Amino acid sequence: MDTLPYRPAAGIMLLNTVGKVWVGQRIDNKADAWQMPQGGLDPGEDPQDGALRELEEETGIGRNMVEIVSRASRTFDYDLPPELVGKLWKGRYRGQRQTWFLMRFTGRDEDITLETPHPEFRAWKWADPRDLPAMIVPFKQQLYRDVLEEFAPLIAQRA
């Protein structure tokens, strides 16, 4: 597993007007786990373009409904648990190396739709940023703590 590369990816921490973060429950996971929008980058795709594409693909939220507040100062990695390495992404990656963006939602809740051409979430809600690590699957909890730490000063300004 240690010899496999990380999959290039992007993640989005999307804040509403009261400082809550958008999270969704994945269709392919029966656990009561929630996550922020994220996904793999296409070959040669700029991380910001990939983040905006993933956001729209997963939530129906177009780039015209968000304002980019910040790009993380570094990338964040996570490793898959050993039992998932051979099952996800055709066994080519050990985990993801993500570029994260903090964005502000400028649309209305009614603009959000999970009924996309390739649905990934079964439910969504706005959550308190401090609750995020406890809401995600265990192998991504440190990643979420790191992303929260990165954006904490900007989240506080928006709350």
URGICOR-V544253 format. One record per residue. N is the residue number from 1. RES is the residue in one small letter. SS is DSSP state (A for helix, B for strand, O for the rest). PSI is psi in radians with two decimals (999 if undefined). Layout:
n=(N	N)
res=(RES	RES)
ss=(SS	SS)
psi=(PSI	PSI)
This chain:
n=(1	2	3	4	5	6	7	8	9	10	11	12	13	14	15	16	17	18	19	20	21	22	23	24	25	26	27	28	29	30	31	32	33	34	35	36	37	38	39	40	41	42	43	44	45	46	47	48	49	50	51	52	53	54	55	56	57	58	59	60	61	62	63	64	65	66	67	68	69	70	71	72	73	74	75	76	77	78	79	80	81	82	83	84	85	86	87	88	89	90	91	92	93	94	95	96	97	98	99	100	101	102	103	104	105	106	107	108	109	110	111	112	113	114	115	116	117	118	119	120	121	122	123	124	125	126	127	128	129	130	131	132	133	134	135	136	137	138	139	140	141	142	143	144	145	146	147	148	149	150	151	152	153	154	155	156	157	158	159)
res=(m	d	t	l	p	y	r	p	a	a	g	i	m	l	l	n	t	v	g	k	v	w	v	g	q	r	i	d	n	k	a	d	a	w	q	m	p	q	g	g	l	d	p	g	e	d	p	q	d	g	a	l	r	e	l	e	e	e	t	g	i	g	r	n	m	v	e	i	v	s	r	a	s	r	t	f	d	y	d	l	p	p	e	l	v	g	k	l	w	k	g	r	y	r	g	q	r	q	t	w	f	l	m	r	f	t	g	r	d	e	d	i	t	l	e	t	p	h	p	e	f	r	a	w	k	w	a	d	p	r	d	l	p	a	m	i	v	p	f	k	q	q	l	y	r	d	v	l	e	e	f	a	p	l	i	a	q	r	a)
ss=(O	O	O	O	B	B	B	B	B	B	B	B	B	B	B	O	O	O	O	O	B	B	B	B	B	B	O	O	O	O	O	O	O	B	B	O	O	B	B	B	O	O	O	O	O	O	A	A	A	A	A	A	A	A	A	A	A	A	A	O	O	O	A	A	A	B	B	B	B	B	B	O	O	O	O	B	B	B	B	O	O	A	A	A	A	O	O	O	A	A	A	O	B	B	B	B	B	B	B	B	B	B	B	B	B	O	O	O	A	A	A	O	O	O	O	O	O	O	O	O	B	B	B	B	B	B	B	O	A	A	A	A	A	A	A	O	O	A	A	A	A	A	A	A	A	A	A	A	A	A	A	A	A	A	A	A	A	A	O)
psi=(-0.66	-0.32	-0.22	2.58	2.97	2.52	2.21	2.33	2.98	2.63	2.68	2.15	1.86	2.03	2.47	-3.02	-0.27	0.27	0.26	2.73	2.38	2.27	2.61	2.72	2.17	2.50	-0.65	0.21	2.11	-0.22	2.77	0.98	2.46	2.65	2.77	2.78	2.43	2.85	2.94	2.62	2.50	2.69	2.22	0.02	2.36	2.39	-0.68	-0.77	-0.71	-0.71	-0.78	-0.67	-0.85	-0.74	-0.80	-0.73	-0.62	-0.47	-0.16	0.04	1.95	2.87	-0.37	-0.09	0.21	2.71	2.22	2.09	-0.76	2.69	2.36	2.60	-0.20	2.99	2.81	2.32	2.64	2.58	2.45	2.65	2.59	-0.63	-0.27	-0.26	-0.80	-0.20	-0.57	2.55	0.62	0.45	0.26	-0.27	2.64	-0.28	-2.72	2.61	1.88	2.44	2.13	2.57	2.42	2.17	2.67	2.25	2.15	0.02	-2.78	2.70	-0.58	-0.32	-0.26	2.25	2.31	-0.16	1.25	2.98	-0.57	1.36	2.43	-0.36	2.60	-0.29	2.81	2.82	2.95	2.31	2.72	2.29	-0.63	-0.38	-0.18	-0.86	-0.61	-0.27	-0.33	2.85	2.58	-0.66	-0.13	0.06	-0.75	-0.69	-0.81	-0.66	-0.73	-0.74	-0.75	-0.77	-0.73	-0.77	-0.01	-0.84	-0.63	-0.59	-0.75	-0.66	-0.51	-0.27	999)
